[in-house]
Amino acid sequence: MRKLSFVFFAICILSCKHKPKYNPEAVKLNNLAVKLFMQSVDSNNKQNAINLLNKATAIDSNYFTAYWNKLSFQMGLKQYDNALITARRITVIRPNNAYVQAMVGNLLEIKGDSISSKPNFNASLLLYNKMLDTINVKDSRYKDVVFGKATDLIMLGKQSEANILLKQLYNSTTDTVYRQMYMQYIGKDRKTTIEGLMKPDTVSTSAK
């Protein structure tokens, strides 16, 4: 059974249903890329899917969905240098996206640059805190936001604070999948968390 993570590496399939603001030709290329990547086992075909996304973003430079899928696919192929470029482009499109700020930090950590990663985790944490100031605890996104904050705290070396949040999340649900996910991070440090991010069996359910 594959692991779930809302903050780390995700093959997030965003296709078919798009807002009209995106270029139709770019949308078509994105959808073809998603289909090709998911149906392929050959790395060359998976790279061809990324090439299609490159064409999509060349047509529509603000096409968030195509960039997000490109980031996911690059992570899946462990193309971390390219993924970092893509993640940084996404922060230009969505500067207030806490998840993406954390992803830039994660990729810098993978590259061994813990100094440069810290501002991104701080920026992500600030955005999550702002969300928590306004979001209702009954909102379906609430637990994801708290989880995102907890993982940022881990990456900033604040494991004790992170563990408090993760244990609260664990005790707040009876869903075994979520409980398993929270338990995976309780007591983990930054190094162990990044090692988990690099495992190919880690997937996510959605993009924030």
C-alpha beads as a LAMMPS data file, in Angstrom:
LAMMPS data file: protein, C-alpha beads

208 atoms
207 bonds

1 atom types
1 bond types

-500.0 500.0 xlo xhi
-500.0 500.0 ylo yhi
-500.0 500.0 zlo zhi

Masses

1 110.0

Atoms # bond

1 1 1 0.000 0.000 0.000
2 1 1 1.406 3.383 -0.940
3 1 1 2.051 6.011 1.688
4 1 1 0.141 9.282 1.796
5 1 1 1.665 12.706 2.293
6 1 1 -0.019 16.055 1.786
7 1 1 3.123 18.101 2.176
8 1 1 5.769 16.113 0.374
9 1 1 6.228 14.501 -3.016
10 1 1 3.013 14.077 -4.914
11 1 1 1.928 12.813 -8.247
12 1 1 -1.051 15.073 -8.298
13 1 1 -3.240 14.394 -11.299
14 1 1 -4.855 17.638 -12.302
15 1 1 -6.444 17.261 -15.700
16 1 1 -9.674 17.523 -17.659
17 1 1 -11.445 20.054 -15.435
18 1 1 -9.811 23.452 -15.756
19 1 1 -10.923 27.027 -15.448
20 1 1 -11.343 28.774 -18.822
21 1 1 -8.424 31.120 -18.050
22 1 1 -5.957 28.490 -19.261
23 1 1 -5.033 28.194 -22.928
24 1 1 -7.026 25.280 -24.452
25 1 1 -4.017 23.951 -26.349
26 1 1 -1.958 23.959 -23.159
27 1 1 -4.739 22.110 -21.352
28 1 1 -4.788 19.489 -24.107
29 1 1 -1.031 18.959 -23.804
30 1 1 -1.277 18.698 -20.024
31 1 1 -3.961 16.054 -20.237
32 1 1 -1.937 14.056 -22.776
33 1 1 1.096 14.295 -20.522
34 1 1 -0.798 13.017 -17.483
35 1 1 -2.178 10.076 -19.444
36 1 1 1.240 9.207 -20.887
37 1 1 3.049 9.422 -17.557
38 1 1 0.532 7.342 -15.654
39 1 1 0.312 4.634 -18.317
40 1 1 4.058 4.326 -18.882
41 1 1 6.631 2.215 -17.105
42 1 1 9.443 3.244 -19.419
43 1 1 11.465 6.242 -18.211
44 1 1 11.796 7.595 -21.749
45 1 1 8.039 7.780 -22.117
46 1 1 7.778 9.440 -18.726
47 1 1 10.329 12.010 -19.894
48 1 1 8.232 12.542 -23.012
49 1 1 5.336 13.390 -20.695
50 1 1 7.468 16.078 -19.080
51 1 1 8.382 17.351 -22.549
52 1 1 4.676 17.760 -23.288
53 1 1 4.298 19.773 -20.101
54 1 1 7.216 21.950 -21.158
55 1 1 5.300 22.723 -24.322
56 1 1 2.170 23.447 -22.310
57 1 1 3.944 25.927 -20.059
58 1 1 5.649 27.513 -23.069
59 1 1 2.187 28.213 -24.469
60 1 1 0.756 29.388 -21.148
61 1 1 3.458 30.588 -18.763
62 1 1 0.952 30.926 -15.892
63 1 1 -0.521 27.435 -16.214
64 1 1 -0.306 26.298 -12.592
65 1 1 -1.678 22.811 -13.217
66 1 1 0.930 21.953 -15.844
67 1 1 3.743 23.251 -13.651
68 1 1 2.410 21.271 -10.714
69 1 1 2.263 18.049 -12.703
70 1 1 5.734 18.749 -14.089
71 1 1 7.038 19.118 -10.538
72 1 1 5.378 15.862 -9.512
73 1 1 6.759 13.945 -12.479
74 1 1 10.260 15.356 -12.040
75 1 1 10.175 14.317 -8.405
76 1 1 9.027 10.847 -9.443
77 1 1 12.029 10.557 -11.759
78 1 1 14.326 12.067 -9.100
79 1 1 15.209 14.999 -11.340
80 1 1 15.704 17.191 -8.307
81 1 1 17.589 20.029 -10.028
82 1 1 14.832 20.421 -12.605
83 1 1 12.159 20.020 -9.938
84 1 1 13.679 22.899 -7.978
85 1 1 13.492 25.143 -11.047
86 1 1 9.854 24.173 -11.533
87 1 1 8.979 24.681 -7.863
88 1 1 10.535 28.133 -7.886
89 1 1 8.500 29.024 -10.962
90 1 1 5.351 27.924 -9.143
91 1 1 6.175 30.230 -6.237
92 1 1 6.081 33.106 -8.731
93 1 1 2.621 32.044 -9.889
94 1 1 1.360 31.218 -6.400
95 1 1 3.566 33.147 -3.927
96 1 1 1.128 32.543 -1.064
97 1 1 1.035 28.774 -1.478
98 1 1 2.511 27.332 1.721
99 1 1 2.859 23.855 0.229
100 1 1 4.999 25.051 -2.662
101 1 1 7.206 27.182 -0.424
102 1 1 7.854 24.045 1.632
103 1 1 8.562 22.047 -1.537
104 1 1 11.319 24.487 -2.505
105 1 1 12.762 24.013 0.960
106 1 1 12.500 20.238 0.683
107 1 1 14.324 20.223 -2.648
108 1 1 17.087 22.408 -1.276
109 1 1 17.403 19.953 1.632
110 1 1 17.675 17.072 -0.828
111 1 1 20.520 18.961 -2.494
112 1 1 22.179 19.340 0.906
113 1 1 21.590 23.077 1.239
114 1 1 20.024 23.392 4.687
115 1 1 20.987 27.046 4.987
116 1 1 19.119 28.181 1.869
117 1 1 16.105 26.018 2.704
118 1 1 15.348 27.725 6.017
119 1 1 13.759 30.918 4.570
120 1 1 11.363 28.792 2.520
121 1 1 10.266 26.768 5.526
122 1 1 9.841 29.975 7.530
123 1 1 7.763 31.466 4.701
124 1 1 5.654 28.311 4.518
125 1 1 5.162 28.267 8.283
126 1 1 4.065 31.909 8.253
127 1 1 1.502 31.171 5.543
128 1 1 0.160 28.140 7.419
129 1 1 -0.167 30.217 10.600
130 1 1 -2.094 32.884 8.705
131 1 1 -4.443 30.212 7.400
132 1 1 -4.939 28.801 10.888
133 1 1 -5.892 32.277 12.124
134 1 1 -8.901 32.305 9.825
135 1 1 -9.839 28.713 9.021
136 1 1 -12.584 26.942 10.951
137 1 1 -11.606 23.717 12.704
138 1 1 -14.519 22.034 10.933
139 1 1 -13.180 23.040 7.525
140 1 1 -12.095 20.003 5.490
141 1 1 -8.691 21.637 4.930
142 1 1 -7.966 22.266 8.595
143 1 1 -6.129 19.016 9.326
144 1 1 -4.042 19.366 6.174
145 1 1 -2.999 22.868 7.210
146 1 1 -2.033 21.701 10.708
147 1 1 -0.121 18.792 9.196
148 1 1 1.702 21.161 6.878
149 1 1 2.644 23.343 9.835
150 1 1 3.891 20.301 11.738
151 1 1 6.168 19.197 8.917
152 1 1 7.542 22.723 8.558
153 1 1 8.362 22.664 12.268
154 1 1 10.216 19.375 11.795
155 1 1 12.274 20.880 8.987
156 1 1 13.075 23.890 11.170
157 1 1 14.355 21.617 13.937
158 1 1 11.365 22.103 16.220
159 1 1 10.434 18.436 16.632
160 1 1 8.831 18.864 20.060
161 1 1 6.331 21.430 18.752
162 1 1 5.685 19.288 15.692
163 1 1 5.042 16.184 17.807
164 1 1 2.370 18.005 19.828
165 1 1 0.476 18.893 16.646
166 1 1 0.912 15.442 15.115
167 1 1 -0.352 13.700 18.252
168 1 1 -3.366 16.024 18.306
169 1 1 -4.089 15.127 14.687
170 1 1 -3.620 11.423 15.428
171 1 1 -6.086 11.553 18.335
172 1 1 -8.617 13.599 16.387
173 1 1 -9.380 10.924 13.783
174 1 1 -10.236 7.246 13.613
175 1 1 -9.260 7.020 9.941
176 1 1 -6.485 4.415 9.836
177 1 1 -4.862 5.891 6.716
178 1 1 -4.549 9.325 8.304
179 1 1 -3.392 7.841 11.586
180 1 1 -0.688 5.893 9.778
181 1 1 0.429 9.049 8.008
182 1 1 0.644 11.093 11.202
183 1 1 2.459 8.311 13.015
184 1 1 5.120 8.221 10.292
185 1 1 6.216 11.730 11.268
186 1 1 5.928 11.625 15.053
187 1 1 9.420 11.676 16.526
188 1 1 11.091 12.115 13.125
189 1 1 13.879 14.613 12.554
190 1 1 14.681 16.619 9.426
191 1 1 17.092 14.065 7.976
192 1 1 14.655 11.160 8.320
193 1 1 11.830 13.232 6.877
194 1 1 13.832 14.144 3.779
195 1 1 14.831 10.504 3.302
196 1 1 11.122 9.669 3.330
197 1 1 10.455 12.312 0.689
198 1 1 12.950 10.662 -1.640
199 1 1 11.238 7.277 -1.488
200 1 1 9.357 6.515 -4.732
201 1 1 6.318 5.023 -2.968
202 1 1 5.220 8.323 -1.445
203 1 1 2.262 9.983 -3.103
204 1 1 -0.172 12.773 -2.376
205 1 1 -3.864 13.196 -2.938
206 1 1 -4.095 16.862 -3.809
207 1 1 -2.398 20.135 -4.536
208 1 1 -3.043 23.088 -2.334

Bonds

1 1 1 2
2 1 2 3
3 1 3 4
4 1 4 5
5 1 5 6
6 1 6 7
7 1 7 8
8 1 8 9
9 1 9 10
10 1 10 11
11 1 11 12
12 1 12 13
13 1 13 14
14 1 14 15
15 1 15 16
16 1 16 17
17 1 17 18
18 1 18 19
19 1 19 20
20 1 20 21
21 1 21 22
22 1 22 23
23 1 23 24
24 1 24 25
25 1 25 26
26 1 26 27
27 1 27 28
28 1 28 29
29 1 29 30
30 1 30 31
31 1 31 32
32 1 32 33
33 1 33 34
34 1 34 35
35 1 35 36
36 1 36 37
37 1 37 38
38 1 38 39
39 1 39 40
40 1 40 41
41 1 41 42
42 1 42 43
43 1 43 44
44 1 44 45
45 1 45 46
46 1 46 47
47 1 47 48
48 1 48 49
49 1 49 50
50 1 50 51
51 1 51 52
52 1 52 53
53 1 53 54
54 1 54 55
55 1 55 56
56 1 56 57
57 1 57 58
58 1 58 59
59 1 59 60
60 1 60 61
61 1 61 62
62 1 62 63
63 1 63 64
64 1 64 65
65 1 65 66
66 1 66 67
67 1 67 68
68 1 68 69
69 1 69 70
70 1 70 71
71 1 71 72
72 1 72 73
73 1 73 74
74 1 74 75
75 1 75 76
76 1 76 77
77 1 77 78
78 1 78 79
79 1 79 80
80 1 80 81
81 1 81 82
82 1 82 83
83 1 83 84
84 1 84 85
85 1 85 86
86 1 86 87
87 1 87 88
88 1 88 89
89 1 89 90
90 1 90 91
91 1 91 92
92 1 92 93
93 1 93 94
94 1 94 95
95 1 95 96
96 1 96 97
97 1 97 98
98 1 98 99
99 1 99 100
100 1 100 101
101 1 101 102
102 1 102 103
103 1 103 104
104 1 104 105
105 1 105 106
106 1 106 107
107 1 107 108
108 1 108 109
109 1 109 110
110 1 110 111
111 1 111 112
112 1 112 113
113 1 113 114
114 1 114 115
115 1 115 116
116 1 116 117
117 1 117 118
118 1 118 119
119 1 119 120
120 1 120 121
121 1 121 122
122 1 122 123
123 1 123 124
124 1 124 125
125 1 125 126
126 1 126 127
127 1 127 128
128 1 128 129
129 1 129 130
130 1 130 131
131 1 131 132
132 1 132 133
133 1 133 134
134 1 134 135
135 1 135 136
136 1 136 137
137 1 137 138
138 1 138 139
139 1 139 140
140 1 140 141
141 1 141 142
142 1 142 143
143 1 143 144
144 1 144 145
145 1 145 146
146 1 146 147
147 1 147 148
148 1 148 149
149 1 149 150
150 1 150 151
151 1 151 152
152 1 152 153
153 1 153 154
154 1 154 155
155 1 155 156
156 1 156 157
157 1 157 158
158 1 158 159
159 1 159 160
160 1 160 161
161 1 161 162
162 1 162 163
163 1 163 164
164 1 164 165
165 1 165 166
166 1 166 167
167 1 167 168
168 1 168 169
169 1 169 170
170 1 170 171
171 1 171 172
172 1 172 173
173 1 173 174
174 1 174 175
175 1 175 176
176 1 176 177
177 1 177 178
178 1 178 179
179 1 179 180
180 1 180 181
181 1 181 182
182 1 182 183
183 1 183 184
184 1 184 185
185 1 185 186
186 1 186 187
187 1 187 188
188 1 188 189
189 1 189 190
190 1 190 191
191 1 191 192
192 1 192 193
193 1 193 194
194 1 194 195
195 1 195 196
196 1 196 197
197 1 197 198
198 1 198 199
199 1 199 200
200 1 200 201
201 1 201 202
202 1 202 203
203 1 203 204
204 1 204 205
205 1 205 206
206 1 206 207
207 1 207 208
